[in-house]
């Protein structure tokens, strides 16, 4: 369980062209320190499963806050750490706001994970986005955070001013070399009230289309997966503020963006399986991890429709199998020994098997 606290703009020394954290998070002010204990207690009362609990300070740049502010937030959490009710703390900050001295204090306060808003590893893109830091700042900060024993996460934003698919993939490859524990991918959106909105409306910035954003994040996820780096989020978390008409001026927003990306990956894997097979009698059945069922079928059954059209199939079955790894597919052929078994399918679906 993550108990989130958002500190929009707090401590941040720069106004990036894309940033309006009030419209992204729905908050315009950091939380009062006096309310933190009450909020944590309320979350803990809902933790009936007794899962590990982590306090997260998102948004802003935590380590750019005044020292006394950092200490007051962290101190408010310490009683829960000492009692064992909370296991650790995570926070996000800028790559140019990390020092060995700061990390020493954070470790003493039970911070276990630090996320850095890298956004890009291209100097031109960073400058055009008015990030106020360099790619080398990210390299230095990542090395320092890892050296001090923290888990490290890096955030990337495809579609920034001056970016391209090639440039973004170069950023992905550079991040892979840094070997973070995880990454987040946030395709850039034009948010109301940002400098980027003015650039967009004057024709000086063109956002990615939804198709382009899915394609770039898809390739990024595949590259990270090949190197064992987890992608913990793709696309902004839908909030009431983001859903308000006019908040998102332009850009590749979709409330289930990650599912679009994963559907694209699974579609290609099913295509590859069909291309390699010898005959299919007009029917194809795939087994996927139960958690991937919706993505494999696709929104509005998109993947099923595409496979039927491309391979002239009468029917496409997609069923759950706990033995299949996440984001992988297995072709099931009832005519082939060892090609699949009803024992891999939940009982409620067995009656449907023969009608595929």
Buried (B, 14 or more C-beta within 10 A) or exposed (E): BEBBBBBBBBBBEBEBBBBBBBBBBBBEEBBEEEEBEEBBEEBBEEEEEEEEBBBBBBBBBBBBBEEEBBEBBBEBBEEBBEEEBBBBBBBBBBBBBBEEEBBEBBEEBBBBBBBBBBBBBBEEBBBBBBBBBBBEBBBBBBEBBBEBEBBBBBBBBBBBBBBBBEBBBBBBEBBBEBEBBBBBBBBBBBBEBBBBBEBBEEEEBEBBEBEBBBBBBBBBBBBBBEEEBEBEBBBBEEBEBBEEEEBBBBBBBBEBBBBBBBBBBBBBBBBEBBEEEEEBEEEBBBBBBBEBEBBBBBEEEBBBEBBBEEBEBEEBBBBBBEEBEEBEBBBBBEEEEEEBEEEBBEEEEEEEBEEB
